Amino acid sequence: MKKKNWPLRILCALLFVALSGVIMLSIYTLSAEDGLESGSRSEQVTEVLKEEVQERLESTPEGVALSERIKAFIILHSPYGSDWNMNVRKLAHFTIYFALATMCYITLAILGVGKIGRILITMLICGVFAIFDELHQGDVIGRTMSERDVIIDSLGALTSVGILTVISIFYSIISYPFRKNR
């Protein structure tokens, strides 16, 4: 870490740690909902998404064709088929752990941790949190623990880490000539 920039870097790192904490609190809070409350919330989200798709995407012939292709792709490739509510729930798992991994990775980058360290530490944090989250969820009435959810959570984190690592590598390659002249 460069000495003259350390106060700003520490401040930025604290911001991203706080954002990570907000995401972790959100995950924990959502996992603490009982089965009926959680199911009701996800059904509401699913209905809003369906309405948005109909209103925005299916308002033109091209949009209808695209919507049908997307639906067919999801039905064909999702283990939940046409169960839109379950697909939305699993997408939420993937997305929130993608966001958590992003915050952790950026925090570590700001603090000057190397690429391999960032990858390992971020995946460790997200993986351990996913496991503990599922254990916590198993104690809630009407909820069960799911290994599949831990895998989906980890895939969300891995996708984020992969994308950010590729961006970091490209940045290193592009900025190398400029750093060389310093």
N, C-alpha and C positions, 0 to 999 in steps of 0.2 A: 504494500500500500504506500502510495506516495505521501510523504510527510506533510506537504502543504495542503493536500486535499482531504486529510483524514477527518476533520470535523464534519464536512459535508457528507463524506462517505458513511460515516457512522450514523448521521442523521437519516440518510436515505435507507440504510440498512434497518434502522429502528422502524421506519415507516413500513417497510416490507415485512418485518417481523410482526408488526401490529396487524397488517392485512392478513398475514398467515393465521394469526390468532383469531381474527374475525371469521375466517373461513372454517377453522377448526371448531369454533364455538357454534357456527351454523350447522356443521355436520353433526356435532354432538346433540344439539337441540332437536334437529329433525329426527335423529335416531331415538330420542327419548319420547317421541309421540307414540301413543298406543296404536295398535294395528288399524282400528277404525278411523282414527283421526288422520293417520298417514295415508291410508287408502283414499279417504275423502279428498284430502289435499291434492293428491296426484291425479285423481279423476277430474277435479276442477281445472287443473293445469292442462290436462289432456283435452278437455272440452274447449278451452280457450284456444289452444293450438289448432284444433280442428276447425274452429270458426275462422281463425286468421287465415288458414290455408284456403278455406272456401272463399272467403271475402277477397283476399289479395291474389292468390295464385290461380284460382279456378274462375277468374272473371274474364278470361280470354280463351280462345281455342288452344293457343300455344300453352297457356298456363294449365289448362285441363290435361293436355297431353303430357306435360312435364309431371304434373301431380300423379297421374296414373303410372308413369314410369317409376317414380319414386316409391309409390305404394307397392308396386309389384316387386321392386328391388328389396324393400324392407321385408315383405312377406316371404320372399324367397330366401333371404339370407339371415333373418333374425330367428333365433331359437324360439321366440315368442310369437312368430307368425304375425297374424293380424291383430293381436292383443295390443292395441295402441297404448293403453295405460301402462302395461308392463314395459313396453319399449321406452316410453317416456321416463319411467322410474329408473331404468338401467342407464339411459342416456344422462340422467341427472347424476347418477353415481360417477360415471365417466367424466362428466364436465366439472363437477366440484373438485375431484381429485386432480384433474388437469390444472385447474386454477390454483389449488394448494401447491402443487409441484412447481408451477410457474413462480409463485411468490417465494418459495424456498430457494429455488435455483437462482433467482435474481438476487436474493439476499446474500447468498454465498458468493456470487460473482462480484457484488459490490465490495464484499469483505476481502476479495483477492484470492479466494480458494481456487485451485487449479481445476481444469475441466473434469478430470477423472474424479477428483474429490467431490465436485459439485454433483456429478451423476450419482455417485455412491451414497453420499449423505442425503440427497434429496429423495432417492428411492427408498433408503432406509427409513427416513422420517415418514414418508407417505405409506409405506408398507406396514410399518409398526402401528401407525395411527389407524389404518384400515382394519387391521386385526383387532385392535382394542375397541374400535367402533362397533365391529360386529359382535364382539363379546358383550359390550354394553347393550347393544340392541337385543341380544338374546335374553336379557333380564327384564325387558319391557313387555307388558301384557299384550298379547296378540301379535307379537313380532318374533321372528326367528333369526338365527344366525345363518349366514350363507357364505360358503366358500366361493361361490360364483361371484358374489358381490365384491369380495376381496380381490378376486382376479380382475374384475371390471375396473375397480378402483385403481389397481396397480397398472392396468393398461392405460388408463387416463393419465396417470403420473408419468408412465414411460413415454407416452406420445408427446407430452409436454417437454420432458427432458430431451427427447430425440430432436424435436424441432428447435429448441433453444440451443442445443449443442451444435447442430448444423449451422444455425445463425452465428453462433460464437466462432465457429471454425471459419466461416466465410468472412466475418469481420476481421479475424486475425490475419487472414490471407490478404484482404484488401488493405488493411492498415499497416501491414509490414513495411512497405517502402517508406512510409511517413515516420515510423518509429525508428527506422534504421538511421535516418538523418539527424536524429536528436542528439 
